[in-house]
Every structure is written in structure tokens, then in C-alpha cells.
Amino acid sequence: MRHTLSVHVENKSGVLMRITSLFVRRGFNIESLAVGPTERPDVSRVTMRIDCSQHSLEQIEKQMHKLVNVLRVSELGPGEAIERELLLVKVTAPPDRRAELMSLGDVFHARVIDLGPDALIFEVVGTPEELESFEELVRPHGIKELVRTGRIGLGRASAKPDAGRRLALIR
Amino acid sequence: MRHTLSVHVENKSGVLMRITSLFVRRGFNIESLAVGPTERPDVSRVTMRIDCSQHSLEQIEKQMHKLVNVLRVSELGPGEAIERELLLVKVTAPPDRRAELMSLGDVFHARVIDLGPDALIFEVVGTPEELESFEELVRPHGIKELVRTGRIGLGRASAKPDAGRRLALIR
């Protein structure tokens, strides 16, 4: 079963390694990981997607509690959170194919952010599922390069400030 | 000096920990990190932002060469690559403030992706600098929660397929 975890950490060297090694020791692969700043300059937020049982998740959560510089751990439940991801994709686009590609892009609200003689770069935001659909759609044209951020999420605006099952509150 | 590194890795447990520990051992903090899928299902792409000297970067690059499951390391140079980041921000928005906030959002092509009785969530894509400007602009309204993906990038469409200084080609 797949889970999305949101972890607030102090912005210190080593904290990311301590988190990732928790998963490695158990042989779990982290499918996606995004680490970026938050509203507080000394705090970063780690969003990770992992595939493990509910039982394993609880075990990992208990161990995360004990890690230095980990402030808070919550799970972003599918119904309670809004999840988004960013995709940049460079697609083969000779002049006679550009118009067709751009029409595809319009359907997904994709923006063309760079255009060369035989390629263009799309920027697309959506749920991970939407990005996969877009990828499949442009694949026949020839994908030269592709990069994705991994998903991030927030509890819904209509819910309480910290929506998502709170797993741990350290301080 | 800040650098953006793009690292292609085999999608195996442990590779991320090996990369992050390289930086930890040298006491470098990773400012942002994004790990997501690529055009190949067995390969992930790690984009990281670090603050270190050119000399240290070259040292780290040499060590990365030796890591298991690391396929390719390149630096995304500021002029050669297009960099983007995704921000989700939940802002206090009572009904009488909504219109004003949405006008701010329009300027940055921000989309409202959720709306509650007293808050809304913006989704914004841009360069990391643009996201910081947007953050400052909505801050006076009250930021309830904020999450960013960390930057990702691709070599320009007008450049060669693998723009960016290639640091290592392992296979």
C-alpha cells in the first residue's frame, strides 16, 4: 500500500540522511521525495511516497520520533489532502509538429517554457496520475528528457489547519 | 557558491542514502532535493541544490562516480538550463479578502486549487526567485501552511540534448 508522508525537519545537515536510512535499513524504496523550504526559514518539509504496509508505516513512524531534528510527522491521506507534482518534459518538435503538440498541451494546461528548432519543453502541474497521462500522450512524439519533482501536498483548505492523520508531534 | 546538480540513478533502495551521506560527511547542507521518475521506469532523477565551492563540488563529483547505482551526474548551469519549482500555499482568506488575494494570484499565474470558508490554497510554478516574491506578497494575509518541491531543471531545448556541464558518464 502506498503512503504519502509529510515530515517537518530542522534545516540541519544530516537529517535527510537519517530519515532515508530508516527506510533503507528496512529495504523499502522511496518512490519519490521532495525537500523544500517552508514558511519558517529554519524548517524544511520533506514529502515522501513509500510503498509499505500499515504496520511497517507505524514502525517507521515510531523510529522517526526518535530522530534528531525531526519536528513533526504526518500522513497525507488520499481524501484529506491535495497533492500536486511538477513535470518538465523536452519533446521532439520539428516545426510541422509544433501546432499538434501545443494543442495536446492546452488540454493539460501545460505551458511551453522553451522552444528550440526541433524540440520544446513543457511545464505541467497536476496530480501524479494526470502527469502520467500527459507523459503517455507525448511519448509517441519522442521524449528527449523528463524530470519530475515528486509529489507534495497540503491538507485541504476546508479542513482543520493540520489535516491528515497526525502521526507524531515532537515539539 | 550555489550549484544545481542533476543525478540519474538506478531505482534501487539505498542509492539516495549513499548520495546524501556524501554531503553529510563533508558537512554540506542540501538546500533542496527533488527525486522523481524519468522517461525510463528503472531510472530516477535526483535534482539537488547545494552551497559549496567549485573545488568541493569537483571532489564530491569524483566520489559520486564511485557510488553503486549512480548512472550520470551533470551540473545545471544557470544560463544553460531552465529551472522551475512548485509551491503550494494555504493562505488565510475570509470572504472579504478573497477577491484581493485572487488578483495577486493572477499576476503570478497562480491557480486556486482549494477554497474553504476562511482559507484557500494556491498552486504556483516559477523560478525559485519568483516563488519567493509570491510568498512575500501573500505573507501579510497570513500563511497557514506552505510546501515547496525544490527546484528541477532541464537543459534548454535550443541546446544539445544533454545541456549542462556533464560531470560524469558512468555507463
Chai-1 contact restraints between the chains, C-beta under 6 A:
chainA,res_idxA,chainB,res_idxB,connection_type,confidence,min_distance_angstrom,max_distance_angstrom,comment,restraint_id
A,S13,B,V24,contact,1.0,0.0,6.0,A-B,restraint_1
A,S13,B,G27,contact,1.0,0.0,6.0,A-B,restraint_2
A,S13,B,N29,contact,1.0,0.0,6.0,A-B,restraint_3
A,G14,B,V24,contact,1.0,0.0,6.0,A-B,restraint_4
A,L16,B,T20,contact,1.0,0.0,6.0,A-B,restraint_5
A,M17,B,T20,contact,1.0,0.0,6.0,A-B,restraint_6
A,M17,B,S21,contact,1.0,0.0,6.0,A-B,restraint_7
A,M17,B,V24,contact,1.0,0.0,6.0,A-B,restraint_8
A,T20,B,L16,contact,1.0,0.0,6.0,A-B,restraint_9
A,T20,B,M17,contact,1.0,0.0,6.0,A-B,restraint_10
A,S21,B,M17,contact,1.0,0.0,6.0,A-B,restraint_11
A,V24,B,S13,contact,1.0,0.0,6.0,A-B,restraint_12
A,V24,B,G14,contact,1.0,0.0,6.0,A-B,restraint_13
A,V24,B,M17,contact,1.0,0.0,6.0,A-B,restraint_14
A,G27,B,S13,contact,1.0,0.0,6.0,A-B,restraint_15
A,N29,B,S13,contact,1.0,0.0,6.0,A-B,restraint_16
A,S32,B,V35,contact,1.0,0.0,6.0,A-B,restraint_17
A,S32,B,G36,contact,1.0,0.0,6.0,A-B,restraint_18
A,L33,B,V35,contact,1.0,0.0,6.0,A-B,restraint_19
A,A34,B,A34,contact,1.0,0.0,6.0,A-B,restraint_20
A,A34,B,T149,contact,1.0,0.0,6.0,A-B,restraint_21
A,A34,B,G150,contact,1.0,0.0,6.0,A-B,restraint_22
A,V35,B,S32,contact,1.0,0.0,6.0,A-B,restraint_23
A,V35,B,L33,contact,1.0,0.0,6.0,A-B,restraint_24
A,V35,B,G150,contact,1.0,0.0,6.0,A-B,restraint_25
A,G36,B,S32,contact,1.0,0.0,6.0,A-B,restraint_26
A,G36,B,R148,contact,1.0,0.0,6.0,A-B,restraint_27
A,G36,B,T149,contact,1.0,0.0,6.0,A-B,restraint_28
A,G36,B,G150,contact,1.0,0.0,6.0,A-B,restraint_29
A,P37,B,R148,contact,1.0,0.0,6.0,A-B,restraint_30
A,T38,B,L146,contact,1.0,0.0,6.0,A-B,restraint_31
A,E39,B,I143,contact,1.0,0.0,6.0,A-B,restraint_32
A,E39,B,L146,contact,1.0,0.0,6.0,A-B,restraint_33
A,R45,B,V147,contact,1.0,0.0,6.0,A-B,restraint_34
A,I82,B,I113,contact,1.0,0.0,6.0,A-B,restraint_35
A,I82,B,D114,contact,1.0,0.0,6.0,A-B,restraint_36
A,R84,B,E123,contact,1.0,0.0,6.0,A-B,restraint_37
A,L86,B,L86,contact,1.0,0.0,6.0,A-B,restraint_38
A,L86,B,T149,contact,1.0,0.0,6.0,A-B,restraint_39
A,L88,B,L154,contact,1.0,0.0,6.0,A-B,restraint_40
A,K90,B,L154,contact,1.0,0.0,6.0,A-B,restraint_41
A,K90,B,A157,contact,1.0,0.0,6.0,A-B,restraint_42
A,I113,B,I82,contact,1.0,0.0,6.0,A-B,restraint_43
A,D114,B,I82,contact,1.0,0.0,6.0,A-B,restraint_44
A,D114,B,R156,contact,1.0,0.0,6.0,A-B,restraint_45
A,D114,B,A157,contact,1.0,0.0,6.0,A-B,restraint_46
A,L115,B,A157,contact,1.0,0.0,6.0,A-B,restraint_47
A,G116,B,A157,contact,1.0,0.0,6.0,A-B,restraint_48
A,G116,B,S158,contact,1.0,0.0,6.0,A-B,restraint_49
A,A119,B,A157,contact,1.0,0.0,6.0,A-B,restraint_50
A,L120,B,A157,contact,1.0,0.0,6.0,A-B,restraint_51
A,I121,B,L154,contact,1.0,0.0,6.0,A-B,restraint_52
A,I121,B,A157,contact,1.0,0.0,6.0,A-B,restraint_53
A,E123,B,R84,contact,1.0,0.0,6.0,A-B,restraint_54
A,V125,B,V125,contact,1.0,0.0,6.0,A-B,restraint_55
A,I143,B,E39,contact,1.0,0.0,6.0,A-B,restraint_56
A,K144,B,P161,contact,1.0,0.0,6.0,A-B,restraint_57
A,E145,B,L154,contact,1.0,0.0,6.0,A-B,restraint_58
A,L146,B,T38,contact,1.0,0.0,6.0,A-B,restraint_59
A,L146,B,E39,contact,1.0,0.0,6.0,A-B,restraint_60
A,V147,B,R45,contact,1.0,0.0,6.0,A-B,restraint_61
A,V147,B,I152,contact,1.0,0.0,6.0,A-B,restraint_62
A,V147,B,L154,contact,1.0,0.0,6.0,A-B,restraint_63
A,R148,B,G36,contact,1.0,0.0,6.0,A-B,restraint_64
A,R148,B,P37,contact,1.0,0.0,6.0,A-B,restraint_65
A,T149,B,A34,contact,1.0,0.0,6.0,A-B,restraint_66
A,T149,B,G36,contact,1.0,0.0,6.0,A-B,restraint_67
A,T149,B,L86,contact,1.0,0.0,6.0,A-B,restraint_68
A,T149,B,T149,contact,1.0,0.0,6.0,A-B,restraint_69
A,T149,B,I152,contact,1.0,0.0,6.0,A-B,restraint_70
A,G150,B,A34,contact,1.0,0.0,6.0,A-B,restraint_71
A,G150,B,V35,contact,1.0,0.0,6.0,A-B,restraint_72
A,G150,B,G36,contact,1.0,0.0,6.0,A-B,restraint_73
A,I152,B,V147,contact,1.0,0.0,6.0,A-B,restraint_74
A,I152,B,T149,contact,1.0,0.0,6.0,A-B,restraint_75
A,L154,B,L88,contact,1.0,0.0,6.0,A-B,restraint_76
A,L154,B,K90,contact,1.0,0.0,6.0,A-B,restraint_77
A,L154,B,I121,contact,1.0,0.0,6.0,A-B,restraint_78
A,L154,B,E145,contact,1.0,0.0,6.0,A-B,restraint_79
A,L154,B,V147,contact,1.0,0.0,6.0,A-B,restraint_80
A,R156,B,D114,contact,1.0,0.0,6.0,A-B,restraint_81
A,A157,B,K90,contact,1.0,0.0,6.0,A-B,restraint_82
A,A157,B,D114,contact,1.0,0.0,6.0,A-B,restraint_83
A,A157,B,L115,contact,1.0,0.0,6.0,A-B,restraint_84
A,A157,B,G116,contact,1.0,0.0,6.0,A-B,restraint_85
A,A157,B,A119,contact,1.0,0.0,6.0,A-B,restraint_86
A,A157,B,L120,contact,1.0,0.0,6.0,A-B,restraint_87
A,A157,B,I121,contact,1.0,0.0,6.0,A-B,restraint_88
A,S158,B,G116,contact,1.0,0.0,6.0,A-B,restraint_89
A,P161,B,K144,contact,1.0,0.0,6.0,A-B,restraint_90
